[in-house]
């Protein structure tokens, strides 16, 4: 079964004077193909200052573009794959748990 992943940028921190985005706050969610299990992760990451010649104006930035910048800032596709693998492991644990919690006397 193939899991699905959704990356979202929930907030961009920027400098008001020039609109340069300095930090992205993001979430990534994962869901099993049958929709029975889901999990997620969140974080924030700083961005390098853009080249003034190629900078995209703040009001022209799309979420897809911000997610691309996010993946690059995380360290590229290798790091993205590590994050998705960790989410896959969480989904596997939910589907077929190997640990549990509780009180034996409260059953």
C-alpha positions as CSV (number, residue, x, y, z in Angstrom):
1,X,0.0,0.0,0.0
2,X,1.2,3.5,-0.8
3,X,1.0,6.2,1.7
4,X,0.2,9.7,0.7
5,X,1.9,12.8,2.0
6,X,0.8,16.4,2.1
7,X,3.2,19.3,2.7
8,X,1.8,22.6,3.9
9,X,3.4,25.9,4.7
10,X,1.4,27.5,7.5
11,X,3.4,30.7,8.0
12,X,6.2,32.7,6.4
13,X,8.2,35.1,8.5
14,X,9.5,38.0,6.5
15,X,11.1,41.4,6.7
16,X,8.5,44.0,6.1
17,X,10.9,46.5,4.4
18,X,11.8,44.2,1.5
19,X,9.4,41.2,1.8
20,X,12.3,38.7,2.1
21,X,11.0,35.5,3.7
22,X,13.4,34.3,6.4
23,X,11.6,31.4,8.0
24,X,9.0,28.8,6.8
25,X,6.8,27.1,9.3
26,X,5.5,23.8,7.9
27,X,3.6,20.6,8.4
28,X,3.7,17.3,6.6
29,X,1.0,14.8,7.0
30,X,0.9,11.1,6.0
31,X,-2.0,8.8,5.5
32,X,-2.3,5.2,4.6
33,X,-3.9,4.4,1.3
34,X,-7.1,3.1,2.9
35,X,-7.3,6.3,5.1
36,X,-7.4,4.2,8.3
37,X,-4.2,5.7,9.8
38,X,-2.6,9.1,9.7
39,X,0.2,11.0,11.4
40,X,2.2,14.1,10.9
41,X,5.2,16.3,11.7
42,X,5.8,20.0,11.9
43,X,8.8,22.3,12.0
44,X,10.3,25.5,10.9
45,X,13.4,26.3,9.0
46,X,15.4,29.4,8.1
47,X,16.0,30.3,4.5
48,X,19.2,31.8,3.1
49,X,18.8,35.4,1.8
50,X,17.8,35.4,-1.9
51,X,19.8,36.9,-4.6
52,X,18.3,40.4,-5.2
53,X,18.2,39.7,-9.0
54,X,16.2,36.5,-8.8
55,X,14.1,37.3,-5.7
56,X,10.4,36.6,-6.0
57,X,8.2,39.4,-4.6
58,X,6.5,38.3,-1.4
59,X,3.0,38.7,-2.9
60,X,4.0,36.5,-5.9
61,X,5.3,33.5,-3.9
62,X,3.1,30.4,-4.2
63,X,2.8,27.6,-1.7
64,X,4.3,25.2,-4.2
65,X,7.4,27.5,-4.5
66,X,7.7,27.8,-0.8
67,X,7.6,24.0,-0.4
68,X,10.3,23.7,-3.0
69,X,12.4,26.2,-1.0
70,X,11.6,24.2,2.1
71,X,12.8,20.9,0.6
72,X,16.0,22.6,-0.5
73,X,16.6,24.2,2.9
74,X,16.0,20.8,4.6
75,X,18.9,19.4,2.7
76,X,17.3,18.2,-0.5
77,X,15.4,15.0,-1.5
78,X,17.6,12.8,0.8
79,X,16.4,14.6,3.9
80,X,12.8,14.8,2.6
81,X,13.0,11.0,2.1
82,X,14.2,10.6,5.7
83,X,11.2,12.5,7.0
84,X,8.8,10.5,4.9
85,X,10.4,7.3,6.1
86,X,9.9,8.3,9.7
87,X,6.3,9.0,9.0
88,X,6.0,5.6,7.3
89,X,7.4,4.0,10.4
90,X,4.8,5.8,12.5
91,X,2.0,4.5,10.2
92,X,3.4,1.0,10.4
93,X,3.5,1.2,14.2
94,X,-0.2,2.4,14.2
95,X,-1.2,-0.4,11.9
96,X,0.7,-3.2,13.6
97,X,1.7,-1.9,17.1
98,X,4.7,-3.5,18.9
99,X,4.3,-1.5,22.1
100,X,1.4,-0.5,24.3
101,X,0.6,1.5,27.4
102,X,-1.8,1.1,30.3
103,X,-2.2,-0.2,33.8
104,X,-2.4,-4.0,34.2
105,X,-4.7,-3.7,37.2
106,X,-7.1,-1.4,35.4
107,X,-8.2,-3.8,32.7
